Amino acid sequence: MFPSPDVEQRLAALGFSGADAGVLADHFLAAERSGRTGHGLTRVAWLESWPELETEARPVRIVSEPGYERWDGNGALGYLVLNAIVEAELADPPAFARLVVAGRTFPTGMLGYWARKLADGGLVAAITATSPRRLGHPGGGPKLTGTNPLAIAIPSSDGLPLVADVSMGNLTYGDVLAGRATEDELAPFGGPQAHKAFALAVGLQLFVDALTPGEGFGAVLLVAKPEADPVPSFRELASSVRIPGDR
């Protein structure tokens, strides 16, 4: 594993500012620590292979209402778009709840990473995002939808939020980049029940597409102030097993 300064230097060499390189490095190294290496340092090499990177691009918030925001990635990497959104929501949390829609937002990385930041800041969060069409119907046919992950994070008074982060694929494209699988092996998860993951992938695909029309890949976030504190009692109930988000 590269130490953080080496990662940041490689990213800075691509033209990213020191602050942006730090944001990206933190995400990639968090992925390495959690064992999700497909979202880790392999992504640095992936970015290095891109023919064009708009390293100075900045996301723009184009609609700002109490319960709704619309963002445009504006050429910035999806990681940096989500980072800007998370920082904005933590700086000005909703009175009750807010839907945040982000167009032209790709790649987004581990959605649980962003959801955890929101939960650490005291907000309930649900995030989904689209990606290139890599999943087909379990019965065969063309690739119809992205792996379209869904992350849910619930803050907790014990400081240990619950974070569930699930891709609808049996593996991720990061596994392909890491050389652990081929793209042809990507399929909805679930074996004989794969139609359920396919249904979720399609639903999430069209949900995001409907809210970000004609804008390529996108992300949708729901952030809300919690009205209760269910995680500690659930953790006690599940004391003998690891629950999502435990480190």
C-alpha positions in Angstrom: 0.0 0.0 0.0 1.2 3.5 -0.8 1.5 5.8 2.1 -0.9 8.8 1.9 1.8 11.3 0.8 2.7 9.1 -2.2 -1.0 8.8 -3.2 -1.5 12.6 -2.9 1.7 13.2 -5.0 0.4 11.0 -7.8 -2.9 12.8 -7.8 -1.3 16.2 -7.7 0.8 15.1 -10.7 -2.4 14.7 -12.6 -3.3 18.4 -11.9 -5.5 18.1 -8.8 -5.1 20.8 -6.1 -3.7 19.8 -2.8 -7.1 19.9 -1.2 -8.7 17.7 -3.9 -5.8 15.3 -3.9 -6.3 14.9 -0.1 -10.0 14.2 -0.5 -9.4 11.6 -3.2 -6.5 10.0 -1.3 -8.6 9.7 1.9 -11.4 7.9 0.0 -9.0 5.5 -1.7 -7.1 4.7 1.5 -10.4 4.2 3.4 -11.3 1.7 0.7 -8.0 -0.1 1.2 -8.5 -0.2 5.0 -12.0 -1.6 4.6 -10.9 -4.4 2.2 -12.7 -2.8 -0.8 -9.5 -2.6 -2.8 -11.4 -2.3 -6.0 -12.4 1.2 -4.9 -8.9 1.8 -3.5 -5.5 2.4 -5.0 -6.3 0.7 -8.3 -8.5 3.8 -8.9 -5.4 6.0 -8.8 -3.9 4.1 -11.7 -7.3 4.1 -13.4 -7.4 7.9 -13.2 -3.9 8.1 -14.5 -5.1 6.2 -17.6 -7.9 8.7 -18.4 -7.1 10.6 -21.6 -8.6 13.9 -20.2 -9.2 14.9 -16.6 -10.9 18.2 -15.8 -8.9 18.6 -12.6 -9.9 22.3 -12.1 -13.6 21.7 -12.6 -15.9 22.5 -9.7 -19.5 21.2 -9.0 -22.2 23.9 -9.0 -25.4 24.0 -6.8 -28.0 25.3 -9.2 -31.2 24.9 -7.1 -31.3 25.4 -3.4 -34.6 25.1 -1.6 -35.2 24.0 2.1 -36.2 20.5 1.0 -34.5 20.2 -2.3 -31.2 20.8 -4.0 -30.0 20.2 -7.5 -26.3 20.0 -8.3 -24.4 19.8 -11.6 -21.1 18.0 -11.5 -19.8 20.5 -14.1 -17.0 18.3 -15.2 -15.6 17.5 -11.7 -15.0 13.9 -10.7 -18.0 12.4 -8.9 -15.9 11.8 -5.8 -15.4 15.6 -5.5 -19.1 16.3 -6.3 -20.2 14.1 -3.5 -17.6 15.6 -1.2 -18.9 19.1 -1.9 -22.5 18.0 -1.4 -21.7 16.2 1.9 -19.8 19.3 3.2 -22.7 21.5 2.2 -25.3 19.4 3.9 -23.3 19.2 7.1 -22.8 22.9 7.1 -26.5 23.6 6.5 -28.5 20.6 7.6 -32.2 20.4 6.7 -34.8 21.3 9.3 -36.4 18.0 8.6 -35.4 16.3 5.4 -33.9 17.3 2.0 -33.6 15.5 -1.4 -30.4 16.2 -3.2 -30.1 15.4 -6.9 -26.7 15.5 -8.7 -26.3 15.3 -12.4 -23.1 14.5 -14.3 -21.7 12.8 -11.2 -19.3 9.9 -11.9 -17.4 8.0 -10.5 -18.8 8.1 -7.0 -16.7 5.4 -5.3 -17.9 3.8 -2.1 -21.2 5.3 -1.3 -21.0 4.1 2.3 -18.0 6.4 2.7 -20.1 9.4 2.0 -23.1 8.2 3.9 -20.9 7.6 7.0 -19.7 11.2 6.9 -23.3 12.3 6.9 -24.2 10.0 9.8 -21.1 11.0 11.7 -22.5 14.6 11.4 -25.8 13.5 12.9 -27.9 13.0 9.7 -29.8 9.9 8.4 -28.7 9.4 4.8 -29.6 7.2 1.8 -27.5 7.5 -1.4 -27.7 5.8 -4.7 -25.8 6.5 -7.9 -25.7 5.2 -11.5 -22.8 3.9 -13.5 -22.1 2.4 -17.0 -24.5 -0.3 -18.0 -22.8 -3.5 -16.8 -25.7 -5.7 -15.6 -28.0 -7.7 -17.9 -31.1 -9.7 -17.1 -30.4 -12.9 -15.2 -31.9 -14.7 -18.2 -29.4 -13.2 -20.6 -29.5 -10.4 -23.1 -27.8 -7.0 -23.4 -26.4 -5.0 -20.5 -29.3 -2.8 -19.3 -28.3 -1.1 -16.0 -25.4 -0.2 -13.8 -24.4 -2.0 -10.6 -26.2 1.0 -9.0 -25.2 0.7 -5.3 -27.4 1.9 -2.4 -25.9 3.1 0.9 -27.9 3.8 4.1 -26.4 5.3 7.2 -28.1 5.9 10.6 -26.3 8.0 13.2 -26.0 6.7 16.8 -25.6 8.2 20.2 -22.8 5.7 20.9 -20.8 7.2 18.0 -21.0 4.0 15.9 -23.4 4.6 13.0 -25.0 1.8 11.1 -23.8 1.9 7.5 -25.2 -0.5 4.9 -23.6 -0.3 1.4 -24.6 -2.8 -1.2 -24.0 -2.9 -5.0 -26.6 -4.7 -7.1 -23.8 -6.7 -8.8 -22.3 -10.0 -7.7 -19.0 -8.1 -7.8 -17.9 -4.5 -8.7 -16.2 -3.0 -11.6 -13.4 -2.3 -9.2 -12.9 -6.1 -9.0 -12.4 -6.0 -12.8 -9.9 -3.1 -12.5 -8.1 -5.1 -9.7 -7.8 -8.1 -12.0 -9.9 -10.4 -9.8 -12.7 -10.8 -12.4 -13.6 -10.1 -16.0 -16.4 -7.7 -17.0 -18.3 -10.6 -18.5 -18.6 -12.1 -15.0 -20.6 -9.0 -13.7 -24.2 -10.1 -13.1 -26.9 -9.3 -10.6 -26.2 -10.9 -7.2 -28.3 -13.6 -5.7 -27.8 -16.7 -7.8 -31.3 -18.3 -8.3 -32.8 -15.1 -6.8 -30.8 -12.7 -9.0 -34.0 -11.3 -10.4 -34.5 -9.4 -7.1 -31.2 -7.6 -7.5 -31.9 -7.0 -11.1 -35.2 -5.4 -10.2 -33.5 -3.2 -7.6 -30.8 -2.2 -10.1 -33.4 -1.3 -12.7 -35.5 0.6 -10.2 -32.5 2.6 -8.9 -31.4 3.3 -12.5 -34.7 4.8 -13.6 -35.2 6.6 -10.3 -31.9 8.5 -10.8 -32.4 8.9 -14.5 -35.9 10.4 -13.9 -34.4 13.0 -11.6 -31.3 13.8 -13.8 -32.7 13.7 -17.3 -30.2 13.7 -20.1 -27.3 14.3 -17.8 -25.4 11.1 -18.0 -24.6 9.4 -14.7 -26.0 10.8 -11.5 -26.5 10.5 -7.8 -29.5 11.1 -5.5 -29.2 11.6 -1.7 -31.8 11.8 1.0 -30.6 13.5 4.2 -32.8 14.0 7.3 -32.5 14.7 10.9 -33.3 11.6 13.0 -36.3 11.6 15.2 -35.1 8.5 17.2 -31.9 6.7 18.2 -32.5 3.0 17.2 -28.9 1.9 16.6 -27.7 1.2 20.2 -30.7 -1.1 21.0 -30.3 -2.9 17.7 -26.6 -3.3 18.3 -27.4 -4.8 21.7 -29.9 -7.2 20.1 -27.3 -8.2 17.5 -24.5 -8.4 20.0 -23.3 -11.8 18.7 -22.9 -10.8 15.1 -21.3 -8.0 13.1 -23.7 -5.4 11.8 -23.3 -3.3 8.7 -20.8 -0.5 9.2 -18.8 -2.1 12.1 -15.1 -1.6 11.7 
